[in-house]
Amino acid sequence: MGWIEENMKSTHIRQIVSQAISLGMVISSALIIWKGLICITGSESLVVVVLSGSMEPGFKRGDILFLYMNKDPIRAGQIVVFNDGRDVPIVHRVIEVHEQRDSKEADILTKGSISLISS
């Protein structure tokens, strides 16, 4: 009986090690994909969730938005995500853009607030 018990213990240990390695591979693959998407999109955060009803009817509360950084100038009608010092980013539609000719800044009027965004 001693040989059978030792063989069962070694099989059990191999299964545990195999499961731990598989879990590690799944977690590392997810992190690699996440970091790769961050590099491709150029955005620090890949997704945001709409927290209020201010974007209705286009986006409803709870909608998930996938983000990417665009090098083109911001124009009226676009959706922008910005952070004005709060913990949660703000999602708004651009109503008007007032570009400053003497600097690379623009005053952007969004649905619900006015923000200063540097280009």
N, C-alpha and C positions, 0 to 999 in steps of 0.2 A: 504493500500500500504506500510506502514511502516514496517510491518512484512516481506513482500516479499523482500524488499530492504535489510534488515538486514540479512536475510537468504542467499541472493545472495552474499553479502559482505563476510559473514563467509565462504561460499563455495569457493569463490575466494581466500581468505586468506589460507584456507586449501590446495588448489591446489598449491599455490606458495610455501608453506612450504614443501609439499610433493615433488615438483620438486627440491627444494633446497637440501632436504635430499637425494634424488636419485642421484643428481649430486655429492654430497659429497661422497656417497658410491662408485660411479664409479671412482672418482679420488683417493680415499683411496685404493680401490682394485688394481688399476693400480700401485700405489706406492708400495704396499705390494708385488705384483708379481715382480716388478722391483728389489726391495731389496732382495727378495728371490732368484732370478736368480743370483744376484751378489754374494750371499753367496754360491750358488751351484757351480758356475763356478770359483770362487776365483779371479775374475778379477774386477778391479775398473771400467772398462768401458766394457759394453757388446757388443757394436758394433763400428766399424770404417768404414769409407767410403774411398775407394781408390781414391786419388785426382789427380794422374798423370798416365801417360801411361807406367811407368817404370816396371810394373808387367805383361804387355801383353806378350804372349797371354793368360796366366793363368787367370789373373784378368784384367778386363777392367776398365777404368776410370768411377767412379760412382757406382761400385759394392759395396755392403754392406757385410762386413765380421763380423760374430759372433765370439767372443773371449772366450777362457777359459784358465786358468793357468794350465800348465803342470809341474809336479815336475821332470820329466825326463830331463836328460841333453840335451842341444841343439845340434842338428846334422845337417850336410849338407843336403840341400834339403827341410828343414822345412821352413815354413813361420813364421816370427817373427814380432811383433809390438813393437816398442820402442820409447822412447821420449828422444831426445838429447838436451833438453833445449828449444825446440820450443813449440809453443802453440798447434800444431797439431802433433799427433803421426805419426810415419813413418812405413809403411808396406813394408817389403823386404823379399826376399828369401835368406837363408843362403847358401853361396858358400863354405866357409871353416871355420873350428873351430880350433883354436890354444890354447889348454889348458895350463895354467901355473901350473907346478907341485908343486911349492912352495906356492901357494895361491889358493883361490877358485875363481879366475877370469879366464876369457877366452877372447881372442881376436877373434872377430867374423867378418869375411868378408862377407858382404851382397852384393846383387846386387845393386850397385850404391854408397855404402859407407862402411866405416870401423867403428865399434863401439866397445866400451868396456862395457861388461855386467858382473856384479857380480853375481855369483851363490848363 
